[in-house]
Amino acid sequence: MAKVRQALVIGGGIAGPVTAIALRKAGIDATVFEAHERPADEVGGALTLAPNGMAALQALGVDQAVAEAGVPMPRMVMETGAGKRLGVYDDLPGLPVSRTFARPDLYRALLDQATGHGVTVEHGRRLIGYDDEPDGVVAHFADGTSATSDVLVGADGIRSTVRTLLDPAAPQPRYVGLLGLGGWVPRDGLTSTGGAMHLAFGKRAFFGYFVPEDGRAGWFANLPSAEPLTAAQARAVPAAEWLRRLKELYADDRTPALAMLSRTREEDLVNVGGMQDMPPVPVWHRGRAVLVGDSAHATSPSSGQGASLSIESGVQLARCLRDLPTTAEAFTAYERLRRHRVETIIAKTARVNNDKAAGPVGRVLRDLLFPLAIRTFYSQERLFGWVHRYRIDWNEPLTPRSVDASTA
Ligand SMILES: Cc1cc2nc3c(=O)[nH]c(=O)nc-3n(C[C@H](O)[C@H](O)[C@H](O)COP(=O)(O)OP(=O)(O)OC[C@H]3O[C@@H](n4cnc5c(N)ncnc54)[C@H](O)[C@@H]3O)c2cc1C
């Protein structure tokens, strides 16, 4: 297949707009097709871009504009529900600052950047199929329309349609044993946490919260549950009932959980249902189609990395298409650059999920050993350095040899 000049990008979440911006910078025309009718249609909880995610945006020169949509969050405080501090992590020196966003704000900022870079974004266009033809790929949409291009990029999230079209035997998302809920509340009357995200291993469930100096305060809850509720099943339970259950679960904890839950309006409850990740996806590309972001490598929310990894992958995919002589070589190089890193992070996150769902004995051990481990073995650099220090040099041309060297 000859060099790529045009791409259809399916999905206008995080990976889609970023990939499209990167493709445009690589001299490739990109159109984003998003199933939702309007930008940022969905209500969404809080989402933090880690230093590596911000650095990947920096490689495209869009970090500052996107950063304005969020608040700085350079510190993470781990604690027990009883208020005992387990550890404090500050962003590592010399790196871009982590930032926390309301999901719709981040989506909107990325879409604005994409259109500003000349990307066409079409809403209300749900992909239902595609044909891989010798001279191009033809995408088919639910509204009966179609579009043709050189390549098709599946940035359509954890429940990706493109992934199944690419490989009907592709695995499905797997439940990680926790239900996810969250909310936004006015900050009045709450003690500011400054730029710190607090992560509290409560007696019965995990509670994350932040109260910035400006703007709304946010919280999220991870509840251990053997039952893997879908988002639709979880939302079938009224918000008032969820808030009542949550208050019961956090009644014995000394965190701001009860104060924040009492301030949460029913309409502001974010109900994710069962939290999921993706088992290794065997086929990332075939012919003219390729996966990027959660469609290829969704990590459970506990990693705080899903969005950042999606951004990295979008930038690397565009570099490969820019520099390698054929589509097949570009897709192969892209997978080589990305698979090991993302799958390692997904696997390590499974351990964090176990900590959040620990039983009584596990809780005692965790609360005793965690501070010791942080002081001795789990230094911040050791835990996060290899994740947060990942850098992409956009201006450095990729060659098969440099790809081999960086994955050796
Ligand atoms: C509760 C929760 C909290 C999280 N917190 C964090 C965090 O703090 N930090 C972090 O880095 N990550 C976090 N994540 C993970 C992060 O949200 C994902 O990794 C990220 O959104 C992946 O981006 P994406 O573009 O691949 O997929 P998405 O953001 O899901 O976007 C996919 C887009 O594709 C569209 N689409 C789907 N199907 C089609 C179709 N057939 N045709 C056209 N369009 C389609 C969807 O409407 C959507 O807009 C969290 C996830 C959850 C669930």
The ligand as a MOL file (V3000), in Angstrom:
LIG
                    3D

  0  0  0     0  0            999 V3000
M  V30 BEGIN CTAB
M  V30 COUNTS 53 58 0 0 0
M  V30 BEGIN ATOM
M  V30 1 C -14.7520 6.2720 35.5990 0
M  V30 2 C -13.5350 6.4400 34.7600 0
M  V30 3 C -12.5040 7.2470 35.2240 0
M  V30 4 C -11.3310 7.3810 34.4710 0
M  V30 5 N -10.3420 8.1880 34.9430 0
M  V30 6 C -9.2190 8.3370 34.2210 0
M  V30 7 C -8.1690 9.1880 34.6700 0
M  V30 8 O -8.2550 9.8100 35.7260 0
M  V30 9 N -7.0580 9.3010 33.9060 0
M  V30 10 C -6.9410 8.6380 32.7150 0
M  V30 11 O -5.9040 8.7920 32.0470 0
M  V30 12 N -7.9100 7.8430 32.2550 0
M  V30 13 C -9.0480 7.6730 32.9680 0
M  V30 14 N -10.0470 6.8690 32.5000 0
M  V30 15 C -9.8530 6.1690 31.2180 0
M  V30 16 C -10.1320 7.1070 30.0430 0
M  V30 17 O -11.4240 7.6530 30.1530 0
M  V30 18 C -10.0220 6.3370 28.7340 0
M  V30 19 O -8.8020 5.6380 28.6950 0
M  V30 20 C -10.0780 7.2930 27.5390 0
M  V30 21 O -11.3310 7.9610 27.5200 0
M  V30 22 C -9.8580 6.5400 26.2360 0
M  V30 23 O -10.0130 7.4130 25.1620 0
M  V30 24 P -10.5870 6.8750 23.7800 0
M  V30 25 O -10.6580 8.0360 22.9010 0
M  V30 26 O -9.8350 5.6690 23.3620 0
M  V30 27 O -12.0630 6.3570 24.1390 0
M  V30 28 P -13.3090 7.2400 24.5660 0
M  V30 29 O -12.8990 8.4000 25.3570 0
M  V30 30 O -14.2680 6.2720 25.1730 0
M  V30 31 O -13.8840 7.7730 23.2040 0
M  V30 32 C -14.4370 6.9100 22.2320 0
M  V30 33 C -15.3960 7.7130 21.3820 0
M  V30 34 O -15.8170 6.9010 20.2900 0
M  V30 35 C -17.1940 7.1020 20.0870 0
M  V30 36 N -17.7230 5.9150 19.4070 0
M  V30 37 C -17.9140 4.6800 19.9280 0
M  V30 38 N -18.3830 3.8380 19.0010 0
M  V30 39 C -18.4690 4.5520 17.8560 0
M  V30 40 C -18.8760 4.2250 16.5270 0
M  V30 41 N -19.2820 2.9950 16.1940 0
M  V30 42 N -18.8420 5.2070 15.5750 0
M  V30 43 C -18.4150 6.4660 15.8900 0
M  V30 44 N -18.0400 6.8220 17.1320 0
M  V30 45 C -18.0500 5.8720 18.1020 0
M  V30 46 C -17.7540 7.3020 21.4860 0
M  V30 47 O -19.0080 7.9620 21.4550 0
M  V30 48 C -16.6540 8.1440 22.1290 0
M  V30 49 O -16.8650 9.5230 21.9530 0
M  V30 50 C -11.2160 6.7010 33.2330 0
M  V30 51 C -12.2550 5.8950 32.7700 0
M  V30 52 C -13.4050 5.7540 33.5180 0
M  V30 53 C -14.5040 4.8630 33.0210 0
M  V30 END ATOM
M  V30 BEGIN BOND
M  V30 1 1 1 2
M  V30 2 1 2 3
M  V30 3 2 2 52
M  V30 4 2 3 4
M  V30 5 1 4 5
M  V30 6 1 4 50
M  V30 7 2 5 6
M  V30 8 1 6 7
M  V30 9 1 6 13
M  V30 10 2 7 8
M  V30 11 1 7 9
M  V30 12 1 9 10
M  V30 13 2 10 11
M  V30 14 1 10 12
M  V30 15 2 12 13
M  V30 16 1 13 14
M  V30 17 1 14 15
M  V30 18 1 14 50
M  V30 19 1 15 16
M  V30 20 1 16 17
M  V30 21 1 16 18
M  V30 22 1 18 19
M  V30 23 1 18 20
M  V30 24 1 20 21
M  V30 25 1 20 22
M  V30 26 1 22 23
M  V30 27 1 23 24
M  V30 28 2 24 25
M  V30 29 1 24 26
M  V30 30 1 24 27
M  V30 31 1 27 28
M  V30 32 2 28 29
M  V30 33 1 28 30
M  V30 34 1 28 31
M  V30 35 1 31 32
M  V30 36 1 32 33
M  V30 37 1 33 34
M  V30 38 1 33 48
M  V30 39 1 34 35
M  V30 40 1 35 36
M  V30 41 1 35 46
M  V30 42 1 36 37
M  V30 43 1 36 45
M  V30 44 2 37 38
M  V30 45 1 38 39
M  V30 46 1 39 40
M  V30 47 2 39 45
M  V30 48 1 40 41
M  V30 49 2 40 42
M  V30 50 1 42 43
M  V30 51 2 43 44
M  V30 52 1 44 45
M  V30 53 1 46 47
M  V30 54 1 46 48
M  V30 55 1 48 49
M  V30 56 2 50 51
M  V30 57 1 51 52
M  V30 58 1 52 53
M  V30 END BOND
M  V30 END CTAB
M  END
